[in-house]
Amino acid sequence: ELQRRGFPCIPEAGRQILRDQISVGGSARHQTDSLLFAEIMLSWDMRSHHEATRQAGTVFFDRGVPDVVGYYLLLGQPIPAHVTAAAQKFRYHHRVFLAPPWPEIYTHDRERIQDFDEAVRTHNAMADTYTRHGYQLISLPKIDVDSRAEFILQRLSLHPEN
């Protein structure tokens, strides 16, 4: 919706990586090689951050480098030093909007195979990770997509360029 309103948006790395890995029979997936998947997500998110800095105005990210830190936490793996360094170097706006788990609209698809309980654990890990990295979390209300977009724009005092 934000993109429809004229704002550049960077999609979630994980979904596209999964699509690509599935299409070529690759192993960089949560189920087969979660550490390789994490490294590819990190590279993707750093590249996306670089690309966003070349754009004028506000750019919205579906996810970011700190999500990779949260992913390592979910895996129960030690967080590699280079991942921590990346989360410190590749910074975003100090306010981060986080969508809470919402069972009424939660769905599975080819890329999103986690059950709702895992989605809740993911949400909690991301909230903890972003908070520990100094971001102010703003929980998105459980309302329709148009109203959520309006909520975000009002909180950031932004108006589309259209």
C-alpha positions, 0 to 999 in steps of 0.5 A, a space after each residue: 500500500 505504501 508503494 501504491 501511494 508513491 513510496 519506494 519499498 524494499 521487499 522482504 529478502 527471505 521470500 525472494 531468496 526462498 523463491 529463487 532457491 526453490 526454482 533452482 533446487 538450491 539448499 539455502 532454505 530454513 529447512 535445509 541449510 539455515 546458516 547459508 540462508 541467513 548469510 544470503 539474507 544478510 548479503 541481500 539486506 546489506 545490498 538493499 540498504 546500499 540501494 536505498 541510500 541512492 534514492 531520494 526521500 523515504 524508503 520503506 523496508 519490509 525487513 532489515 539487517 537486524 532481522 538476521 540477528 533475530 533469525 540466529 536467535 531463533 535458530 539458537 545459534 551464536 550470532 557471528 561477529 560480522 552479523 552483529 557488525 552489520 546490524 550496527 553499521 547498516 542503520 535504519 530510521 530510529 522508529 521501526 514499525 512491527 506487525 504483531 502476530 494476528 491469527 485471524 489473517 495468518 496464512 501459509 504459502 509456499 514460502 511461509 511454512 512456519 506455524 503460528 506459534 513459530 510466527 509468535 516466536 519470530 515476532 518476539 525475537 525481532 522485537 527483542 533484537 530491534 530494541 537491543 539495537 536501539 530502535 523505537 518499536 511502534 506496534 502496527 494496529 490490527 486494522 485493514 491495510 489502507 488504515 495501517 499505511 495511514 497510521 505509518 504515514 501519520 506517525 512519520 509526518 509523511 505525505 506521498 509525492 503524488 
